[in-house]
């Protein structure tokens, strides 16, 4: 893995940064498409920002912008949170949930929050990485193939609070509370069985974003490409991709079997999460008791939302099996061996991705302790 980082750095310096470019060199043999959509949500669709109806005089409005569609577990959880807040702050706060990117796509929502153009959003860690590099820690070698409890221990523990503080500082937002989970990302292949990591050599794999994802796949011999989600069917049907990295629920929502996806390599590449952000401009205008209500209401729904996510991913897995997709599941010993192999060059990767090395050491300890603990 150590020889890949310098090659990627050289290629990035030489690449043309065109807004709609689809390919640029990631390394000598690793093509890279320029990201136009970093979010993996299958139900996200391009949309112009919607205009909210005028609120009642003197009543603040909390607009929540998300990319996923109304059936997604994230949106369901948000609507329950919104209804709870409405009841707790009856007449004092108007809460509106805008799904399906009807306000902003996640790639644009960070700036909107910063400027106070929207009040709340839940971008994924893969989106936040561009503004807060430490969010990329979940995609680094120490968490490859690790169980969900390892990443959740990091997010809920001291490392997560450090990342929260850096998010708040860099983006002029308030982190409302604990993060929601999306689930493990895996590899989904087109008309090709991948039974072991070595079978990935030379395969063109779409990723949602994050240089750590690209580096990891390149280290396995694959050719990572960042392709916008709306363009994915065209790329798959045109034979330009051999597979992609996403989650079970996303694969079902996108009906990927319609585009030739027939095999799953369930390697638990990384654990994806959503971070609840509130615009600081909005947050600072609220009285203290309303802030407390928002935090309390959010905390009251986090565990339920996480359970919804886990259930949705499990149900989606069974749906994929019912659709005829063939699963290959590396055992834990194999995943641990590959994790150690990937860690051989992890210091260079940490530096390249931009994660604080001291934070990464804390993350490794936290994740290891959580992995050794009982799943209960």
N, C-alpha and C positions, 0 to 999 in steps of 0.2 A: 504493500500500500504506500510505502514511502516514496517510490519513484513516480507515483501518479500525481501527487500534489504539485511538484514543480512543473510538470507538463501541463496540468490544468491551469496553473497560474500564468504560464507563458501563453497558452492559447487564449486565455481571457484578455490579456493585454493586447493581443493581436486582433481579436474579434471585432467586427463592425457591430455597433450597438444600434441596429435598426429596430424601430418599434414593432414592425411586423415580421421580423426575420424568423424563420422557422428552424434554421440550423446554424450552428457555429461550432468550432472545434472545442471540445472539452479537454481532450488530450490527443496524442498523436493518432489514436484510433478510436476515440470516443466522441462522436458527434453530439452536439447539444443544441436543442431548439430553444429559441429565446422565449421566455415565459410571457404569456399574455394573460394567463389565468392561473394563479397559484393555488386555488382552492379545489379540493377533491370532491366537493358536494355534487352529487349527480343531478340534483334537481335545480341547480343554479342556471339561470338563463340571462342573457344580456337584457338589460332594461334601463330605460332612462329614469333618473330620480323622480319619484312621485312627489306630489305636493300635498301635504296634510291639510285637512280642513281646518279652518280657523278655530282655535280653542275658545272656550268661554272666557270672558274678560277676567284677568287675574289668576286663572288656573293654569299652572305650568303643564306642559305636555312632555311625556317621556316616550319618544319614538324609538322602537327597537328594530334595528335593521339586521336581517339575516339572509343568507343566500339560499338555504334549503327550502323545499316546498312544504305545503301544509301537512303532508302525511309523515314528514320526517320527525323522528323522536325528539330532536333538538327543538323544533318548532312547537311540538305538543307540550314539552316541558316549559317553554317560554310562555305559552298562553296560560298555563296554570299559574305560573308566577305572576303574570300580568293581572289575572283575575284576583289573586290573593291581595296584591298591592291595591287594586281598586277598592276592595272591601275594607282594607285596613285604613286607607286614606280617602274614604268616601268624600267626594266633593273637593278634595284638596289637590288631587293629581290625576291627570288624564293619561292613561297608558295605552299605547297602540303598538301592535306587532306587525311589522312589514316583512313578509316572507318572500321567497322566490326572487330575491335581489330587486324588488320593486322600488327600493330606495337607493341602495348602493350594493355593488359587488364587494366582496371582502377585500379585494386588492385595492379598492378606492376608499374603503370606509375608515381606515386609519387617519387619513388626512381630513375626512369629514368630521370625525370625532375631535381632532386637534383644533379645527376651526369652529367647532360648535354648530356644525350644520346638521348633525344628528346627535341624539342624546345617549344612545346605548347600542352596542354591537357585541357579537361573540365570534371574533375571528379565530381561526385555528392557530396553533403554535407554528405551523409551517408558513403561515402568512406573516405572523409577528416577527419571525426570524429576520426579515429584511430590515426592520427598524430596531429590533432588540436581539442581537446575535445570540445572547444566552438562551433564548427560546429554542435554539437548535440543539440544545444539549440532549434532548430526548431522542435525537436521531443519530447520536454518536455511538461508537462501538460498545461502550459499557452496558447499554440497554438493548442491544440487538438480541432478538430471540428471548428476551426476558418476559416473565409473566406480568400481567397488568398491575399487580400489587407493587411491583418495583417502581414503575413510573408514577403510580399514584402516591407512593410514599415520598417520592421526590417532590411532586407537585404540592402535596399537602404539608410537607415538612419545611424545615429551615431553608433548603435550597429554593423551594417555591416562593417563600417570602422575599428572598433576595431578588428573584426574577420579577416578582410583583413590583418591588420598589423601583427596579430599573425600567420596567414598562411604564410606570407612572411618571418617572422622570423624563424619559425619552419622548413620550407621546402626549403628555399633558392630559392624562386621564386618571380616573380612579378605578382600581380593580375592585369589583363589588364583593368578591368572596371566592370561595373554592371553585375550581374549574370543573366544567362538564367534560365527560369523556366522549370520544367518538368510537375508538376501538383500535385494534391492531390492524396495521396495513400488511398485506400479503401480496404475492405475485399471481397474476392471472394470465394464462397463456393462450395463444391462438393456435389451434390445431397442432399442439406440440406438448408432449409430456416432459416435465422436468421432475426427475426423481431425486436428484441430488444437486448440490450447489454447483458442481463442476459442469452440469448440463446447461448452465446459463451462459457459458462462453460464447461471445459473438452475438447474443440475442439483443435486439433493439427493444428496450423497456421504457415505457412512458412513466414519468414521475410527476407528481403535482408541484414539486418545487423543493428547494432546500439543497444546498451544496453537499451536505453530509449524505443525503440519499444518493446523489450522483457519485460521490466518491466511493461509497460502499458498494454500489453495483459495479462500478468500474474495477474495483479491487477483486470482485468475483468474476471478472472477465466479460461482463455484459456491457452494452452500449446505451447509457441512459440518455433519454430525450425528455425535455420539458415541453409538453403539448397542451394547449388550451383544451379544457373539457369539451366545449362545443365542437371542436374540430376532431375529436377523438373518433367518432364513427367513420369519418372520411379516411383518416389515417389507418384505421383497422381494416376497413373494406378495401382500401387501395393496396394492402399488403406492405405498408410502410412501417408497421410495428409487429413485433413478435409477442408482445404482452404489455402489461402495465402493473403498476403498484397502486393499490387502493384497498378498500375494506369490503367485507362481505355485503354489508348493507348497501354500500354504494354500487357494488356490482349488480345487485338485484334491482335497485332503483333505476339504474341505467340499462337494465335488460341486456347485459353485455353478451349473453349467448346469441343474441340476434346478429352480432358482428363477428362471430366465429370463435369467441372465447370458450374453450372447452376443458381446460385444465387449471388446477389451482396448486400452487406451491405455498403451503401454509407455514411460512418461516417466521411470522411475527416480527417483521422488519423493524417496526417502531410502533409506539402507542400514541395515537393522535388525540389531542384534547382541544377544547374550546375555552377561551378566556373571557370572562364577563367584564367588559369595559364600559365605563360611563364617562362622557365628556366632562372635563374638569370645569369648563365654563358653566355647564348646567349644574354640576355637583355643588359648586361653591355658592350658587344662588339659592340652594335649598336650605331651610332651617335645619338645625341639628336633629330635631326629633324625626323629620321626614327622612333624613339620611339613615338614621337608626332603623326606621321601619323598612326601608329598602334592603339594608344589609340583613335584617332579621328574616324578612320574607325570602330573600335569596337562599339563605342558609337552610331554611325550612324545606326547600325543594331540591337541594343538590343531590341528596342520597337517592331520592325517588327518580330524579333525572338520570343518574348514573345507572340505576337498575333498569330503567327503560332502555338505555343505550345497550347494556349488556344483553338484555332480552332480545332487542332488535337484531343484534349481530348474530346471536345464536339461531334465531328464526331464519335469518337470511342465509346462514350456512346450510340449513336443512333445505331451503328453497333451491339453492344452487345444486345440491345433490339431487333433488327431485328433477331438476332440469337436465340432469345427465352430466354435469361437470364432474370430472375425475379429480380426486384430491390426493396429493402426496404430502405427507406430514413428517418432516424430519424429527427424530426423537431429541430429547433434551440434551443428551450427550453430544450429538452432532452439532446442535446449535451452540453449545458452550465451546466446543472446539473452534468453531468459526468465529465466535466472539473473541476468543483469545488470539486467533490469527489476525483479525481485523485490528486488534489493539496493538499489534507490533509497531504500527506507524501512527498511533493515535495522537501523539503530541503534535506532529505536523498537521494532522487533520484538525485538531482543536484550534490551532493557530489559524489555519486557513478559513475555517468556518467562523472564527471570531468569538468563540466561547471563552469566558474567563477561566484560565487553567486552575485557579484556586477553587472556583465554584465546581469545576468538573471533578476535582478530587473529592469534594464533599458529596457530590452526586454519586460517584462510584461507591463510596462507603454506604450511603443511605440505601442505594439500590441493592447492594449485596446483602445487607442486613435484612431487608424486606424479602428478598428471594429465599433466604435461608429460613425465614419464619414460616410457620404453618399457614397454608392458604386461608384458614379460618380467621 
